[in-house]
């Protein structure tokens, strides 16, 4: 009797080849596909998997959960890895892995498989989540299997194998990029991009227009937040109004960001496994929300809370990047983040233009900004003479060499 396993299947080159390879190894393979907002024809992907030989294909619509419980949770923390990367891939992996385990349990499987490379971060993100959700699970990771590694050096071997077995693919030897897309972003790695000095060709980009094609007129939008979560977007330029669905709100901001070329980055980053890698990311809607949320926090958070959050943020981003979404330390830090967001309510007015998204105004009933105290035109309830002693005491150690 064949051993039954659940494979995290994307329909792309790697997992299509791995699906065929596992079948030829004698496994009964159930493909698990997670809809996290990628531009994918799931019906065609299902038929492709079945044609390759999958016993079954399970498709889970995770878009709303992904945005609400993962993307917006990271947004509350202003999470950004190494000061630049908004973690689009890293945020999706724990959700996909968790739901894959649930699918395996529903099918009575004790084994799961994934197509993440043995050099990357995703193998860690998937497998740590597998082991958290199902400690006794058997994990099949072909890119760490000696037999698989002897057969496949890289993407050129995968492409040749796919052609040999009649597996339809979109990757070619001329464009062998590895791409990962979801509602948060799209990433590009591999191929010519492995030379960090080589600029990407404009044809690579799918979620942002080149600056030369963006409109000369900006869009002016207002984003409303409640407890740190964006709940409404109003486009003041054309009166478009989006609220209700978290996924729909982010999708609309992705459209606007694409229109104005917002959210492209080209970086060298430090992978968890130790090496540096070059990645290109497009995160249009996420970039807009990150800037708006941080701006609102500056208006409504106590100074020390605001500064503490800024200190925690790199650690939270690192935990997300490294795959520890379900770790106790993440739960501990996120409890503090959630508490900090109770009064993060209000509206941020943003301008989108020529690759930029910037705040031009903000308002909130929870505002800690007091015009009379801050004004240069009146003393208000602030006594400027108090500053003399304040400065004198802070300078004590400098004056005395203490």
N, C-alpha and C positions, 0 to 999 in steps of 0.2 A: 504494500500500500504506500503510495507516494506521500511524502511529508508535505503538509500544507503550510505555505508561508504567505505573509502579506507584504508586498513590495510597495514602498513609496514611489509612485510612478508619476512622471511629469509629461510623458509623451515625447520628450526630447531625445537627443542622440544617446546619451549615457544610459538612461533607464530603459530605453527600447532595446539596446544591445544587451543590457543586464537581464532584462526579461527573457530574451531568447536564450541567453547563456544558462540561466537558472533552469529553464524548461528542459534544455538539453542535458543538464546535470541530473534530471529526474524529479524535480520538484513540481508540485501543483501550486501555481502562483496565482494569488488574488491581487490585483492591482488596486491600490488606494490612491485616488486623486483628490487633492484638496483645492477647492475653488476659493482662492484668497484674492481674487480680483484680477488675475492675469488675463491677457488677451488670448484666450484659448477657445478653440472649438471643441468642447468637451465631448460632444457626440462623435466627432471624427476621431478624437483621441481614444475614445472607448472602442470604436470599431477597429482602430489600428491595433490596440492591445489584444483584442480578441482574435484578430487575424494573425498576430504573431504567435498566439497560443495561450493567452491568459485564460484561466478557468472562469474568472469573474472579474468585473470592474466595479468598484464602489466609488461613487463620486459624492463628496460632502461639500455643501455650500457653507463656507465658513466666513464669508465676507463681513457680515455685521459683527460677529464675535471678534474677528481679527481687529477690526477698527476700534470697537468699543473697549475691549478688555486687554488689548496689547498695544496698538499704536497710540491710543489716547492715554493709556496708563503711562507709557514712556514719555508722552508729551507733558504730562503733569510734572515729571521729573526733569524736563528739558534735556533728556538724555541725548548726548552727542559724543560718539567715540573719537578720541584723539582730536577733539575740537572741530571736526569736519563732517564725519559720517553719521547720518541719522538712523542707521541700523535697520534699514528696510528688510534685508534678508534675515538678519538675526532675530527680528521680532516675529517673523512668520514661522520659523523652524520649531519652537517649542509647541505651538498650537498644532501644527501639522503632525508632529511626532506623537503628541498626546492623543489626537483623534485616530491616528493609525493604530495605536495600541488598543483603543476602544474597538476599532473595527476587527482587530485580531482576536480580541476576547469574544466579540460577538460571533466570530466564525469558529471559535474553539481552537485557535492557533496558539502555539507557544513560541513561534518564530516570526521575526520580521526582518526585512531587508531594506537597504537604501543604496543609492548610487553616488553618495558623496565621496569625493576623492580623499585618499589617505594623507594628502598634503594640506588640506583645507580646514576651515573652521566648522563647516556643516556636519562633518562626522561627529564632532564633539557635541554639538547642539542636539543632533538627533539621538545619539546613544545615551547621553546623560539623561535626557527626558524619558527614553525607553526604560532605563533602569530605575528611574524614580517612580514611574507609573506602573511598571511590572517588573519587580526585582529579579524574578526568575526567568525572564525572557531570553531566548536564544537570538543573537544578532548576527545576521549574515551581511557582511560588508565586502563585496567583491574587490573593491579597490585596495583592500588589505589582504586579499587571498593570494598566496604564492602562485597558484595555478593561473588565476586570472591575470596577475601581474606579468607572468611569463608570456602570456598570449597578447596582452595589450600594453604597449608602452605609453600611448597617449591617444589623442583624438584622431590622428590619421589612421591608426589601427582600428579604432571604433568605426570610422567611416567606411573603411574597406570591409569590415565584418558585416556592417549593415547592408552594403551593396551585395555582398556574397549571399546573404540570406533574404534578399528582397525586402528589406525593411525601409520604408520611405522616411527620408530625413530632409531637413532644411539646411543642416550644416554642410559646408564644403571645405575642401583643403584651402581654398582661397579665403574663406571667411569662417574659420573654425572657432568663433567666439563662444564662450560659455556665458549664457544670459540667465538671469533670474528676475522674474517680474511678479509683482503683486500690486495691490491698491496703493501701497506706500511708495514704491519706486520700481526702477529697473536697474540691474547691474550688468556690467560687461567685464569679462576677464579672458585671458588666454590669447592665443594667436599672436598677431603683431603687437598686441597691447603688452606683451611680456617684456618688450623693450620700453623702459620708462621714459626714454628720450623721444620716442616717436609719438607725434600727435595723432589722435584718432581722426579718421575721415568723417566728414559731416554726415555721411550716409548711415553711420552707426546709430545715431540718436533716434529714439522713437517717441519719447515723451516730452521733449522740449524743442521748440522751433529755434533755428539759428537767429542770432540777434538781428541780422540783416533782413530777416523776414517778419520780425515782430512789428506790431502796429506803432505808428508814431504817437498815437494818442493813448494815454494810460487808462487803466480801469481803476476806479475807486470803489473799494468794498468795505463793508463793516462786518466784523465777526463778533458774535455774542458768545460769551462763556458763562457756564454755571458750574461751580465747584471744580474749576479747572478744565472742564470739558466743553469743546465748541458745540453749540446747539443750534446756531442759526448763522447763515451768511446772506447778506443783502448786497447786491451789486448796484451801487448808486448810479453807475453809468447807464444801465439799461433796465434797472428795477427788477432784475431777476432775484428770486427769493427762494432759499433752500433751507429746510429744517425737517426734523423728524428722523429720517434714517441717517445714522452715522456714516454708513458707507456712501450714501448719495451725496452727503455734504463733502466728504473728502474727494469723491469723484469729480464734483463740480470745481473744487479748488484745483484739482489736477488739470482740468481743462483750461482754467484761467492761467495757471502757471505755465502750461505748455504754450499757450498763446503768446505769453510775454517772455518766454525763454528763462523762466525762473527755476533754479534748483539743480544746475549741472555742477558736478565736481569731478576732478581728475586727480587722484591721490595715490601715494604710496603709503600703505598702512602696515601695522605690525600684527600679524596673525598670532593666534593663541599658541599654535604649535611651534612658533619660534622664528619663522622666516618672515621676510618682508614681501609684500605683493603689491602689484599695481592694479587698482580698480577704478572704473568709471561708473558714476552713478547719476541717475536723474530722479530727483525727488521734488517735484513741483509743488503739490499741495502740502506735503509735510514741511517744506521749507517755509511756506507762508504761515502755517499754523505755529511752528516753532518760534518764529519771530514775533507773532502776535501774542502768544501766550507769555513769553518772557517779558514783553513790554507791559502787559497787564499786571503781572506779578510785581513789577517795580512800583506800580501805583498802589497796590492794595496790601502787600506783605510788609510786616514789620521788618525793619532793617536787619536785625540779627537773624531772623528766620530766612530772609532772602539770602544773606551771606552763607548761612549754614547749608542751604540747599545747593548753592553754587559749589561748595566744597564736596558735598556728597555726589554731585552729578557725575564726575568722572568715574567714581567707583560703581555707580549704578550702570552707567554705559558700558563699563568693562565687564560687569557681570552679565549683561544682556549679550554683548558681543561674544563672550566666551561660552555661552550656553547654559548659564546658571539661573534661568528665569524662575525655576521652581525650588531654588535653594533657600534654606532658612534665613541666610543673611539678606537675600533679596526681599523676602517677606517682611523682615524687620525694617529695612530701609523704606520699603513702599508703604508700610503703615504710617511712618512719619511723613512721607510725601503726601499721602491721602489726607492726613490731618492738616497739613499746611494749605490744602486746596479748599477748605471749607468756606473761606471768604473770597476765593478767587472768582469773582463774578463781575461782569461788566462788558463793555463793548470797546473793541479796538478798531480804529479806522485805518485802513491800509491803502497804499498806492502800489500798483503793479506796473512796471515799465522797464523795457529794455534790459531784462535779466535781473532786475532788482525788485524786492518786496520790502517795503519799509513803512513803519507806522507814522501816521501824520496826526494822530489824536487818540485819546482814550478817555473813557468815562465810566464811573462805577459808584454805586451807593455805598460801597465798602472802601472808598478811597481814603488813604491816609495823607493825602496831599491837602494842606490847608493854605489857601492863597494868602490870607492875612499874615500868617507866620512866615511864609517864604518870600513875600513881596519885598521888593527893593524900594517901594514907595511909602511904606508905613511900618511902624514897629510891631503892631498887632499885640499879641500876648507874649512876645519874645523880648526879653531885656538884653540888648547888645552888650551891656556892661558885664553880664555874667560870663561872656566869652573870655574876658581878661584872666580871671582865675582858672578857667578851664584850660587855656593855653599854657599858663604859667606852670600848672601841675604836670601837664603832659611833657613839658620841656625840662622837668626837674632832672631826670637822669642824664639828659644831654648837657645841662648846665653844670652838673656836679660830676660828670663822668661815672655815674652809677650804673 
